[in-house]
């Protein structure tokens, strides 16, 4: 497949919804994969007035690397750190009263993002394989977990703020 074809496929498959890879990064990724020997140029195609396009295929080394990545994706658990955690543990004692509003807005954003993702999922469900649908459901489940945690945090804020104020007074 050539770069433009990969770009169109990435956009069609909405890879940005379940990866941290933007479709706009396709050409850079192709260059890196070729340099690493994971793909090789197979032929050059030209159709009509379109520019010539290099067609790539996966190499045997690339096939092995892809197999390893698939296995890692199924076996490794990755939960990234959230900058919120650091910010929460290092609150500004002079701005504690702003915390409920800031976190309330954050929760509203999370809820809206989940709603948008669920609406989008509903509109594309008929295009997805069963496995893709489960991947999208997994993402929604993680969003719901974040929302639940934020709701609990907001409920605990009076105690957190009181504790932070008492620490400020002790200094």
C-alpha positions in Angstrom: 0.0 0.0 0.0 1.3 3.5 -0.7 1.4 6.4 1.9 -1.7 8.1 0.6 -3.7 4.9 0.8 -2.5 4.3 4.4 -3.5 7.8 5.3 -7.0 7.3 3.9 -7.3 4.0 5.6 -6.2 5.5 8.9 -8.8 8.2 8.6 -11.5 5.7 7.6 -10.7 3.4 10.5 -10.6 6.3 12.9 -7.4 5.1 14.4 -7.1 8.3 16.5 -10.0 7.0 18.6 -8.2 4.0 19.9 -4.5 4.8 19.5 -2.2 7.7 20.3 -1.3 7.7 16.6 -2.8 10.5 14.4 -3.4 9.7 10.8 -1.3 12.8 9.9 1.7 10.9 11.2 1.5 8.3 8.5 4.2 9.6 6.3 6.7 10.0 9.1 5.9 6.5 10.3 6.5 5.1 6.8 9.9 6.7 6.7 10.9 5.3 10.1 9.5 1.8 9.3 11.5 1.8 6.0 14.7 2.9 7.8 14.3 0.2 10.4 13.7 -2.4 7.7 10.2 -3.2 8.8 8.7 -2.3 5.4 10.3 -2.3 2.0 9.5 -0.5 -1.2 7.8 -2.9 -3.6 7.1 -0.8 -6.7 6.1 2.6 -7.9 2.6 3.2 -9.2 1.1 6.0 -11.3 -2.6 6.3 -12.0 -3.9 9.0 -14.3 -2.7 12.5 -13.4 -1.9 11.5 -9.8 1.7 11.7 -8.7 3.8 8.6 -8.6 3.4 6.7 -5.4 5.8 4.3 -3.7 4.0 1.1 -2.7 5.3 -0.7 0.4 5.0 -4.2 1.8 5.8 -5.5 5.2 9.2 -7.2 5.4 9.8 -10.5 7.3 11.5 -8.5 10.0 8.4 -6.3 10.1 6.1 -9.2 10.3 8.0 -10.5 13.4 7.9 -7.1 15.0 4.2 -6.8 14.3 3.6 -10.2 15.9 5.5 -9.0 19.0 3.5 -5.8 19.1 0.2 -7.6 18.9 1.3 -10.0 21.7 2.5 -7.0 23.9 -0.8 -5.2 23.2 -2.8 -8.2 24.5 -0.6 -8.9 27.5 0.8 -5.6 28.8 -1.3 -3.4 31.0 -0.6 0.3 30.5 -2.2 3.0 32.6 -0.5 6.3 32.1 0.0 8.8 34.9 -2.4 11.7 35.0 -0.9 15.1 35.7 -4.0 15.7 37.9 -2.5 13.3 40.5 0.6 15.5 40.9 -1.5 18.7 41.0 -3.8 17.2 43.6 -0.9 16.3 45.9 0.6 19.8 45.5 -2.4 22.1 45.9 -1.9 25.9 46.1 -3.1 26.7 49.6 -4.2 30.2 48.5 -6.5 28.8 45.7 -8.3 26.0 47.5 -11.7 27.7 47.1 -11.3 27.4 43.3 -10.9 23.6 43.5 -14.6 22.6 43.3 -15.2 24.8 40.3 -12.0 23.6 38.5 -12.7 20.0 39.1 -16.4 20.4 38.4 -15.4 21.8 35.0 -13.0 18.9 34.5 -15.8 16.4 35.3 -18.2 18.2 32.9 -15.5 17.9 30.1 -15.1 14.2 30.9 -18.8 13.6 30.7 -19.1 15.6 27.4 -16.2 13.7 25.9 -17.8 10.3 26.9 -21.2 11.5 25.4 -19.5 12.6 22.2 -17.6 9.3 21.9 -20.7 7.3 22.5 -22.6 9.3 19.9 -19.8 8.8 17.4 -19.6 5.1 18.2 -23.4 4.8 17.6 -22.9 6.4 14.2 -20.1 4.1 13.1 -21.1 0.8 14.8 -22.3 -0.7 11.6 -18.8 -0.2 10.0 -16.9 -1.9 12.9 -15.9 -5.5 13.3 -16.9 -7.1 16.6 -13.4 -6.8 17.9 -13.2 -3.1 17.0 -16.6 -2.5 18.7 -15.1 -4.2 21.9 -12.1 -1.9 21.7 -14.3 1.1 21.5 -16.4 -0.2 24.4 -13.2 -0.6 26.4 -12.3 3.0 25.9 -15.8 4.1 27.0 -15.5 2.0 30.1 -12.3 3.7 31.0 -14.0 7.1 30.5 -16.8 6.0 32.8 -14.2 4.9 35.4 -12.6 8.4 35.2 -16.0 10.0 35.6 -16.8 7.9 38.7 -13.4 8.7 40.3 -13.9 12.4 39.7 -17.4 12.3 41.2 -15.9 10.6 44.3 -13.2 13.2 44.4 -15.7 16.1 44.2 -17.6 14.5 47.1 -14.4 14.3 49.1 -13.3 17.9 48.4 -14.6 19.4 51.6 -12.5 17.0 53.6 -9.5 17.5 51.3 -9.8 21.3 51.5 -10.2 21.3 55.3 -7.1 19.1 55.6 -5.1 21.4 53.3 -6.2 24.5 55.2 -5.2 23.0 58.5 -1.8 22.2 57.0 -1.4 25.8 55.9 -2.2 27.0 59.4 0.4 24.7 60.9 3.2 26.2 58.9 
